[in-house]
Each structure stands twice: as structure tokens, then as C-alpha cells.
């Protein structure tokens, strides 16, 4: 498995766009997001070199570090089921050598040493800092300033729109096919929290055995996302720093207290409230898991927001009509705004899927709850569930994180807009 990637920009050699090559591996950042966000504390920093390393015996293969890193440094190895990355060749450095990449580079483009040993700067076209303190520096050569000027004959017709075919839009590293288990888990958490509220506060008749089955399914399906499933228990180790650990721990506490309350028939209000607080914390943690610096869009203002969903399901199970209609209206606004923005940005709005999400999932339950209360409550709940599942699936279809390839494409878009 290659730990270093070379990102090529303008591979079709369009004469009006610079040709760039970025050779990237781990930057061993001061504020390494992989280390902060890893739920199992599998990352450590070498005392001698300050290199960020991975402990293969602690990694659970959840790939969360790969999402958090905007430099695409952690690489998931499907054969071993764990994350691998550049280790700065610490054994070579301890032996007074230099990393293999710098040693073997035939053009001398890569080197190793202290910043004051070179004339360097820390930014370059297509490379973002993100406030992480990456320990990589670039030779003081500005590609934009050194680009040769081209004198074009007035008779030559140059169409800036033609630039669109010169640089391919990078594909997302995240898709629903690989993240379906997370889509199921992140739907079940707010659903079960709202269901528990209905059972404990509104005396909704629901078999506790079925509730337990749903909870076990959520835990099982969530673990399918990891490469080392029998190490999933380590996902709660870094609860002080990682929102993924907090999500897992909160849901386990919610499920445990909910099952005890339902089986024992406890009527203690403090226990019910404590259980609901754990459920709310789990839902909030779900939203925060995706609120990373590396994400192209914030995760706190999406129509599939888990906190909104838990309030929606709670309102439905408590049969609180107007709060439910209000939350549906808010989700409708967020959803419609996002689709319109996608359309203007040239992204695929998925209109057919949108119609299915809007009509049965939002408009139908809201209108019938306001105008025709005789409509079956189960029918309204079923419509909302279908819409929420659709929206959650769309969330993963649209999920995208920054990486060097995306940064270079953003640079290209600026060229196209100013051409």
C-alpha cells in the first residue's frame, strides 16, 4: 500500500492552466486531527522525531481519522482492516538517515531537515493549512509568478468555458454503498430515543423485546463499519476528545438505561429523564462527528440533522401536533434551500429522490396533522420514517471531505471564474 500520493493538476496540459504535481504523505501536524479524533487512541507521537504514528494493535479500522485529515494521509488497508500511514521513516532518522522518499526522489523535489535550513514557506497553491500546523514546507518558488506569459493573436477565439473539460471533478471518498451501516445507525439512534420517550411518557404500547432488538441491531450494524469488529469496544476509549467515542458511549448508556427502565417497569421520572438525556447526547454527538474542519460543509445545518430528527420523533410519539409541524417546516426549509443551492452550483439535486422526500416525508404528515387529525397516526409515522431514511441516505451521498485533490480543483474553479 502506498503511503504517499502524487496529485496531478491539469493532466490534459491545457495551455491556460498551470501544470502542478503535489507529492503528499503525512505532514505530522502539531494539532494532528487524526490523533485528536481517533476513538480508540491508536495514534501516538514519537518523542524523538515528533512523528505521528499508528499503533496497529489499537486501531479498530473505523476510518474516522481518514475523514478528519484534510491531507488524505491515513490510508485504510482492507486486507489488514486497519489504518496505515507514513511514519517518517523513524528508524532511518534514528540512525542519522533521512526518509526514504527524500532519499530516493530522482529530482530532489523532496528533502528532510529543519525549516531554517532552507528558504521555505508553508503555503502553496492547492495546499491548505486549516490551523493544524503541518510540518511540511515548500521551496520558495511561486508557480503563479514564474508562469511564462503567452501573447495570443486577436483572431484566436478563446472560450473560458472550455476549461471545464481540462480538469476532472474529483470523486468523493464517501458514498452510501460503503457507509450504509452508518446511515442505518444514525437513523436508529434518534428513532429509538423518540420511541422511548413515547413509551415512558405517553404510555405508548410497544413490546420491550422489539425495542431491545432494534437497539442490538443498531449496535451490530454500527460495528460493521469498522475493519476490526472484535475491537469495537475500544471505540469509547477517547471520549474526552473524540465525538465518535462520545456518540458510542452515549448510545450504550442510553440503551442500557432504557432497557432497564422498560424491563423493570420503573416509574422513576429521574431515570426516564436521565435516559432521554443520554439519547439526546448520542444524537448531538452524531451531528458533531461530521462537523470536522476537513468537511466541505458544516454538519449542523442539514435537514437530516440528528437533533432535529430526535425532536421530531419525540413529538410524533408524544402526539404533539404543532411542535411536529414546526420541525417538519424547518426541515422542509433546510432541505429545499440545499437543493436550490445544489442546482445553482451545478451539482445533481436528485429531483426524483427529492420529490419522494418532500411529499410523503414532510408535506403529507404536516398537512394531515393540521387539517385531518383522523388520518391514522401510524400512517403519518410511516411517512415520516420513509422520509427520514431517504434524507439520511442523501446525507451520505452528499458527504464530502477536503483533500489535496479537492483543493487543486478549487484552485481551478477560481481560474475558470476569472478567465
Secondary structure, DSSP 8 states (H G I E B T S, - for coil): --S-EEEEE-TT--TTS--EEEEE-----TT-HHHHH-TT--EEE-TTT--EEE-TTT-----HHHHH-TT---EEETTTTEEE---TTHHHHHTT---HHHHH-TTS----S-GGGS-EES-BTTB--TTS--S--EES--TTTT-------TT----GGGGGGTS-----S--HHHHHHHHHHHHHHHHHHHHHHHHHHS-----HHHHHHHHHHHHHHHHTTSSSGGGGGGGGTTTTT-HHHHHHHHHHHHHHHHHHHHHHT---HHHHHHHHHHHHHHHHHHHHHT--TTBSS-SSS-TT-HHHHHHHHHHHHTT-HHHHHHHHHHHHHHHHHHHHHHHHTT----HHHHHHHHIIIIIHHHHHHHH-TTS-HHHHHHHHHHHHHHHHHHHHHH--B--HHHHHHHHHHHHHHH-
